[in-house]
Amino acid sequence: MTSNIAQPREAGENPSGNTDQAPPLLTVRGICKSFQSNAVLQNVSFTVKTAEVLGLIGPNGAGKTTLFECLAGLTPADAGEVISGGKPLAANSRKQMLFYMPDAIRPWADQTLGWVVSFFQRMYGRSPLESADLLQSLKLERLSRRRIWMLSKGEAKRLLLALGLLTPQPVLLIDEPFDGLDLRQTREVMSLLQTHARRGRTLFVSIHQLTDAARLCDRLILLSAGHVVGEGTLDELSSDAGLPGSGLEEVFLALT
C-alpha cells in the first residue's frame, strides 16, 4: 500500500519531476508597489516554471500577500510586468493564467459546503468524480450539508484548497495552505499538492512554516522588506548564503 503522507525531500530532489530545461512559464519582472510613502514591493523579479511547487517565504510584513494580489491583478502594481510566452500579460487578462486563493475567506457563508463545491465544479466544467475525489482526499465528504459559516478554521482551509484545485488555470496561487491544519492533515495536503504538480499544474504557495516549505517546495522565493533576496532550490540558496548543506531555517536567517 502506498502512503499518502508526504515524505521529507532529500537535498536536490524535485518532487514534481520538473526539470530546469524548459523555458519559464511566467517571468515576473520589476514589480513595485507602494501604499502612500510605504514601499511594500521594490523591483521584485523571478521566474515561475511549469509543474513545480514554488514557495514564497519571508518575514511578516515582507509583502507576500501584496505580491500575490499584484500578480493576480487584484491590486494594481505601480511598475513591472508579468510575461508569458514572451508577451506581457495585462492585469485584467491574468485570470486566464492565474487563480489566486486568499487565506481565511468564507465564500457564500450561508450556503452549504456541497453547494459551493458543486458551483465551482459546474462553473469550471469539472466532473462530479473530480470533485468527489477532492472531497474524499481532503476529508470533507461528510460535511457536504454543513454551512460555510459553521466550518472550523481547518475545515474552511480544506474547502478553499478543494475550490482552488478545481480551477483550470495553469498557475494556482495559494496563501498559507496549511493554516489551521494539524500535522497529519498538513502531510496529506502536501501529498495532494505534489500530486497535482506532477500532473502538470504549477502551484505557487505562500508559507510561513519553514519546515513545511522545505518539505513541499521544488524551489523557493525569499522575500524580505519588499525585495527578492533569494531564488532557487534549497541547495542553491544555501550556496548563495555561503552555508552549503544548511537547512532552510539557517539560510532564511542568513538571507533575510
C-alpha positions as CSV (number, residue, x, y, z in Angstrom):
1,M,0.0,0.0,0.0
2,T,1.3,3.4,-0.9
3,S,1.3,6.0,1.9
4,N,-0.4,9.3,1.1
5,I,1.8,11.1,3.7
6,A,4.4,13.4,2.2
7,Q,7.9,12.3,2.9
8,P,10.8,14.6,3.7
9,R,12.6,15.7,0.5
10,E,16.2,15.0,0.1
11,A,18.6,17.8,-0.9
12,G,18.4,18.4,-4.6
13,E,15.3,16.2,-5.1
14,N,12.4,17.7,-7.1
15,P,9.1,16.1,-6.0
16,S,7.2,17.3,-9.1
17,G,9.7,15.9,-11.5
18,N,10.1,19.3,-13.2
19,T,13.4,19.9,-15.0
20,D,15.4,23.1,-15.5
21,Q,15.5,22.7,-19.3
22,A,12.1,24.1,-20.2
23,P,11.6,27.9,-20.5
24,P,9.8,29.7,-17.7
25,L,6.0,29.5,-17.7
26,L,6.0,33.1,-16.3
27,T,8.6,35.7,-15.8
28,V,7.9,38.4,-13.2
29,R,9.9,41.5,-13.8
30,G,10.3,44.6,-11.7
31,I,7.1,44.6,-9.7
32,C,6.8,47.7,-7.5
33,K,4.0,48.7,-5.1
34,S,3.8,51.4,-2.6
35,F,0.9,52.5,-0.3
36,Q,1.4,56.2,0.2
37,S,5.0,56.5,1.5
38,N,5.4,52.8,2.3
39,A,7.2,50.9,-0.4
40,V,5.9,47.3,0.0
41,L,7.4,45.7,-3.1
42,Q,10.6,47.0,-4.7
43,N,11.7,45.7,-8.1
44,V,10.5,42.1,-7.5
45,S,11.7,39.8,-10.2
46,F,11.7,36.0,-10.5
47,T,10.6,33.1,-12.8
48,V,7.8,30.5,-12.4
49,K,8.2,27.1,-14.0
50,T,5.8,24.6,-15.4
51,A,4.7,21.8,-13.0
52,E,6.6,23.0,-10.0
53,V,5.7,23.8,-6.4
54,L,7.2,27.3,-5.9
55,G,7.3,28.6,-2.3
56,L,7.1,32.2,-1.3
57,I,8.6,32.7,2.2
58,G,9.6,35.8,4.1
59,P,9.2,37.6,7.5
60,N,5.9,39.0,8.5
61,G,5.3,42.2,6.5
62,A,7.7,41.2,3.7
63,G,5.0,41.8,1.1
64,K,3.9,38.3,0.3
65,T,0.2,38.8,0.2
66,T,0.6,42.1,-1.7
67,L,2.8,40.3,-4.3
68,F,0.1,37.7,-4.8
69,E,-2.6,40.3,-5.2
70,C,-0.5,42.2,-7.7
71,L,0.3,39.1,-9.7
72,A,-3.4,38.1,-9.8
73,G,-4.3,41.6,-11.0
74,L,-6.4,42.3,-7.9
75,T,-4.1,45.2,-6.7
76,P,-2.6,47.4,-9.4
77,A,1.2,47.4,-9.3
78,D,3.0,50.7,-9.7
79,A,5.5,49.2,-12.1
80,G,6.6,45.9,-13.5
81,E,5.2,43.2,-15.7
82,V,4.3,39.5,-15.8
83,I,5.4,37.8,-19.1
84,S,4.1,34.6,-20.6
85,G,5.2,33.2,-23.9
86,G,7.4,36.3,-24.4
87,K,4.5,38.7,-24.1
88,P,3.3,40.8,-21.2
89,L,0.1,39.7,-19.5
90,A,-2.2,42.7,-18.8
91,A,-3.5,42.7,-15.2
92,N,-7.1,42.3,-16.5
93,S,-6.2,39.2,-18.6
94,R,-4.3,37.2,-16.0
95,K,-7.3,35.3,-14.8
96,Q,-6.8,33.1,-17.8
97,M,-3.4,32.1,-16.5
98,L,-3.6,32.5,-12.7
99,F,-6.1,31.7,-10.0
100,Y,-5.5,33.2,-6.6
101,M,-7.0,31.6,-3.4
102,P,-6.6,34.0,-0.5
103,D,-6.3,33.0,3.1
104,A,-9.2,32.9,5.6
105,I,-12.1,33.8,3.3
106,R,-15.6,32.3,3.7
107,P,-17.2,32.3,0.2
108,W,-21.0,32.1,0.2
109,A,-21.1,31.7,4.0
110,D,-24.8,30.9,4.2
111,Q,-24.6,28.1,1.6
112,T,-23.6,24.5,2.3
113,L,-20.2,23.1,1.6
114,G,-21.7,20.7,-1.0
115,W,-23.4,23.6,-2.8
116,V,-20.2,25.7,-3.0
117,V,-18.2,22.8,-4.3
118,S,-20.9,21.9,-6.9
119,F,-21.0,25.5,-8.0
120,F,-17.2,25.6,-8.7
121,Q,-17.4,22.2,-10.4
122,R,-20.1,23.4,-12.8
123,M,-18.5,26.8,-13.3
124,Y,-15.2,25.3,-14.4
125,G,-16.5,22.2,-16.2
126,R,-15.2,19.7,-13.8
127,S,-16.7,16.2,-13.5
128,P,-18.6,15.1,-10.4
129,L,-15.9,12.4,-9.9
130,E,-13.2,15.0,-9.7
131,S,-14.9,17.0,-7.0
132,A,-15.9,13.8,-5.1
133,D,-12.2,12.7,-5.2
134,L,-11.1,16.0,-3.9
135,L,-13.6,16.0,-1.1
136,Q,-12.5,12.5,-0.1
137,S,-8.8,13.4,-0.3
138,L,-9.4,16.4,2.0
139,K,-11.8,14.5,4.3
140,L,-14.7,16.8,3.6
141,E,-17.2,14.3,2.1
142,R,-19.2,14.1,5.4
143,L,-19.5,17.9,5.7
144,S,-21.4,18.5,2.5
145,R,-24.5,19.7,4.3
146,R,-22.7,22.0,6.7
147,R,-23.0,25.7,6.1
148,I,-19.8,27.5,5.4
149,W,-20.0,29.8,8.4
150,M,-20.2,26.7,10.6
151,L,-16.9,25.2,9.5
152,S,-13.9,25.2,11.8
153,K,-10.7,27.0,10.7
154,G,-9.2,23.8,9.4
155,E,-12.3,22.7,7.6
156,A,-12.6,26.1,5.9
157,K,-9.0,25.9,4.8
158,R,-9.5,22.4,3.3
159,L,-12.6,23.7,1.4
160,L,-10.6,26.6,0.0
161,L,-7.9,24.1,-1.2
162,A,-10.6,22.0,-2.9
163,L,-12.0,25.0,-4.6
164,G,-8.6,26.1,-5.8
165,L,-7.7,22.7,-7.1
166,L,-11.0,22.6,-9.1
167,T,-10.0,25.6,-11.1
168,P,-8.3,25.1,-14.5
169,Q,-5.7,27.9,-14.7
170,P,-2.1,26.7,-15.2
171,V,-0.9,28.5,-12.1
172,L,-2.7,28.3,-8.7
173,L,-1.6,30.9,-6.1
174,I,-2.4,29.7,-2.5
175,D,-1.9,31.9,0.6
176,E,-1.0,29.8,3.6
177,P,-2.2,26.3,2.5
178,F,-1.6,24.7,5.9
179,D,-3.1,27.4,8.3
180,G,-5.4,25.7,10.7
181,L,-4.4,22.1,9.8
182,D,-2.9,19.6,12.2
183,L,0.3,17.7,11.4
184,R,-1.4,14.7,9.7
185,Q,-3.7,17.0,7.6
186,T,-0.7,19.1,6.6
187,R,1.2,16.0,5.4
188,E,-1.8,14.7,3.5
189,V,-2.4,18.1,1.8
190,M,1.3,18.3,0.9
191,S,1.0,14.9,-0.9
192,L,-2.1,16.1,-2.7
193,L,-0.4,19.3,-3.9
194,Q,2.6,17.4,-5.1
195,T,0.3,15.1,-7.0
196,H,-1.3,18.0,-8.8
197,A,2.1,19.4,-9.6
198,R,3.2,16.1,-11.1
199,R,0.1,16.2,-13.3
200,G,1.4,19.4,-14.8
201,R,0.0,22.3,-12.7
202,T,2.1,24.9,-11.2
203,L,1.4,25.7,-7.5
204,F,2.8,29.0,-6.1
205,V,2.3,28.9,-2.3
206,S,3.0,31.4,0.5
207,I,4.1,29.5,3.6
208,H,5.3,30.8,7.0
209,Q,6.4,27.5,8.4
210,L,9.9,26.9,7.0
211,T,9.9,23.2,7.7
212,D,6.7,22.8,5.6
213,A,8.2,24.9,2.8
214,A,11.4,22.8,2.7
215,R,9.4,19.6,2.6
216,L,6.9,20.7,0.0
217,C,8.6,23.0,-2.5
218,D,10.8,22.4,-5.5
219,R,12.1,26.0,-5.5
220,L,11.8,29.0,-3.1
221,I,11.5,32.7,-3.4
222,L,12.8,34.6,-0.4
223,L,11.1,38.0,0.1
224,S,12.4,40.5,2.7
225,A,11.3,44.1,3.1
226,G,9.8,44.0,-0.4
227,H,12.9,42.7,-2.1
228,V,13.7,39.3,-3.5
229,V,16.8,38.2,-1.6
230,G,17.0,34.7,-2.9
231,E,15.5,32.4,-5.6
232,G,16.2,28.7,-6.2
233,T,16.4,25.3,-4.7
234,L,17.4,24.8,-1.1
235,D,20.9,23.7,-2.3
236,E,21.2,26.8,-4.5
237,L,20.0,29.1,-1.7
238,S,22.3,27.6,0.9
239,S,25.2,28.0,-1.6
240,D,24.3,31.7,-2.2
241,A,24.2,32.2,1.6
242,G,27.6,30.8,2.0
243,L,26.1,27.9,4.0
244,P,26.3,24.8,1.8
245,G,24.4,21.9,3.1
246,S,22.5,24.0,5.6
247,G,18.7,23.8,6.3
248,L,16.2,26.3,5.3
249,E,16.0,28.0,8.7
250,E,19.7,28.8,8.7
251,V,19.5,30.0,5.1
252,F,16.4,32.1,5.8
253,L,18.1,33.9,8.7
254,A,21.2,34.5,6.7
255,L,19.5,36.0,3.7
256,T,16.7,37.9,5.4
